[in-house]
Amino acid sequence: MKTRTLSISLFLGIALVFGCKKSSDTVTPGGCDGASTLGDKFTAAANAFSTDPTNKVKCNAYVDAYKAYADAVIACTSLYTQQQRNDIQASYTQAKDACK
């Protein structure tokens, strides 16, 4: 179950990070500041955790990075649709529960 949850979370995270419009400005409208950087940190944490899915420290680091990224996405109304924001929140909740 953890592997499936991680796979879904990783796929969704990567899709959201690379599937969104990026602004050439460092400050983006609609509360999106840092969403891309947090997405990169989330992806790195997910990759580290996927190589050792039984490691509790990596799991917690993954969940913490996911939380920061999910919060940024939820606040980013100009680049992410409501459905994307709902999906990332649901996926984060599932990942958090899997690391208990």
N, C-alpha and C positions, 0 to 999 in steps of 0.2 A: 504494500500500500504506500509506503514511504517513497519507493522508487517511482511509482505512478504519479503521486502527488508532486514530487520533485520534477519529473519530466514535464508535466502539464504546466507547472509554475515557471520552469525555465523557458519553455516554448512561448508561453504567454508574455513573459518578461522580455524576451528577445524580440518578439513580434512588436511589442509596444515601443521598445527602444528604437528599433530600426525602421518601423513602419510609420513613424510620425514625421510630420514636417519639422524641419529644424530651422531656427532663425539664425541668421548670421550675427545677430546682436547677442551680447552676453546676457541681457535682460529681456525676457520675453513677456508678452502680455498675458493677462488672465491667471496670474499666480503660478507660472511655470518655471520660475527661476530654479535652476539646479536639478530639474527633473532628468535631464540627460546624464549629468554627472552621477546622480544617484542611481540611475539605471545601469550605468557602467559598473558601479560598485556592487549593485545587486547581482549583476551577471557574473562578476568575479567571485563573489561569495557563493553563488549557486554552483559554479564550476568547481570550486574547492570542495564544497559539500558533496557534490555528485561523485567525486573520486573516493570519498570515504563517508558513505551515508550513515555509518553507525557511530561516527564521532560526534559526541554531544556538543563539544565546543564549536565545531564547524556548523552544526545544525543551528545553534543559537546565533552565531555570527550571520548565517544565512537569513534567519528570521528577522534579526535586527536590521539588516540591510534591506530586506523586503519591506519591512514596516516603513522605513524612511522613504523608500521609493514609492510605496503605495500612497503614503501621505502626500507626496509631491504630485503624483498623478491625479489623485482625487481633487487637489486644489487647482489643477491645471485645466481649466475649462476651455481654453482657446485652442489647445492642440489635441485633446482627447475627448472623444464623444462620451456621452453619459453611459452608454453600454460598455465602452472600454474601461471607464472608471469603475463601474459596477463589477466587471469581470475581474479586474486586478484586486479589488477589495475581497471578493469571494475567494479568489485563488490564494491571497495572503492568509485569510482566515483558515483555509484548509491546510496550508503549509505550517502555520503556527501550531495548529492542533496536532499535526503529525510529528512535531518535534518534542512533544511532551514525554 
